[in-house]
């Protein structure tokens, strides 16, 4: 069993267009949630979100890539460029591959095609509609951009997709099947159709994202991408790469219960599986980046699961949900939240949970609120729990 490390990280998200910008925003506790600027906003009941602003694909991508890529794939390509650049020369190899997570794929391209046909009465759609909307588009474009011919595929498990993708890539490198992988996730669902669908579920907040707060009233949608270079540790050290963190464990479970209501037992089993897979004890964990969506049911379910896994030690673990800062990135959530885990492990800075007003007795754990906290974190968990009862938890250690 080989040891697996992260040697490169890249991101495009509402907090920043790079890892360094995102780190700065997380340290400062800045929130990117605000008024949306999208077509047909007046037809929506919920008009806030966390948009990626200032993103100009023309400065980073070729005209052909822009023509062929939906916004979600453009995010992934730019994030991957940053990750590969940080990993350094010799990081990738032709036998490497790509695993990315997404829930919606090319939502904007799908919506544009529907508008053209059903609203505008057009007999034609864009000739690249299918290549732009397909869920595997971002994965395929990364494999082409970096000439990677190894195992490459897309995972679509709703809000757990990124963690599933990173965990599966971790398993492949650890097993020796490949020496290095690109892994992460991307999502761009902030369009009229994307938000209208979530409005139907009645889980969106129009007042802000306040995970674990007694006044919380729902999640706030975001968009963006996070991509990482996962590499066999000895290989990374041999080429003199800087190690950002070590991935040591991965746990995934299914609730096998309700399609939208989480079961704490499933989350509990996934966290315990990640600890067991990484050879970690509960006392090793200093930080949990919670799924923490800001819905009443999810936050209480997650806190219940944490108490079951860590027992009396649960109250000493620092917990935060950065969705309060960058929104819920759906299929890209785990990837961008892993940036916060790298900040905690690498710099000893735990990003805060914003918007907290009043404690919820059922979430009475050490929730880091309002401002970042300095702490020595040797190991951390990153939680992702999806609709459909699909759970994926990553365990990481400091380099």
Number of C-alpha atoms within 10 A of each C-alpha: 8 16 17 29 31 28 27 26 30 30 33 29 31 27 28 22 22 18 24 14 14 24 21 14 19 26 19 14 22 19 22 22 23 16 14 15 14 12 9 10 16 10 10 13 13 19 20 24 28 27 26 20 14 9 16 9 16 10 8 14 16 11 11 8 17 15 11 20 25 25 25 29 32 29 28 29 31 24 27 28 21 21 24 22 15 18 24 16 11 10 22 21 16 12 15 23 27 29 29 37 37 33 25 22 27 27 25 22 23 19 15 15 20 15 14 15 13 10 10 10 10 12 8 9 16 11 9 13 17 16 17 25 25 16 26 22 25 34 28 20 19 24 23 11 13 19 15 20 14 17 16 20 20 25 24 21 25 22 27 33 32 39 35 33 27 33 25 18 29 30 19 20 23 23 15 13 14 20 24 32 30 31 31 40 40 40 32 30 26 23 17 19 17 16 21 15 10 15 15 9 9 11 16 25 22 17 16 23 35 29 34 33 26 17 18 23 21 22 27 31 26 27 28 36 35 35 35 31 26 32 33 23 21 14 16 23 14 8 12 12 20 16 20 19 23 23 26 24 24 28 24 23 19 19 22 12 12 11 12 12 15 26 21 20 18 24 32 23 22 28 31 24 21 25 26 17 15 18 12 18 11 17 12 15 23 21 25 22 26 27 26 29 30 30 22 20 13 23 24 22 21 27 22 20 23 23 17 17 19 19 11 9 13 22 15 15 22 22 26 26 32 28 32 28 27 32 31 29 32 28 34 33 34 36 33 32 25 25 22 26 28 25 23 28 26 18 15 18 21 32 30 28 29 25 19 20 14 12 14 17 11 14 19 16 20 14 23 20 23 16 16 19 16 13 15 16 23 18 25 26 24 25 28 33 32 23 16 19 23 24 28 32 32 30 28 28 24 21 16
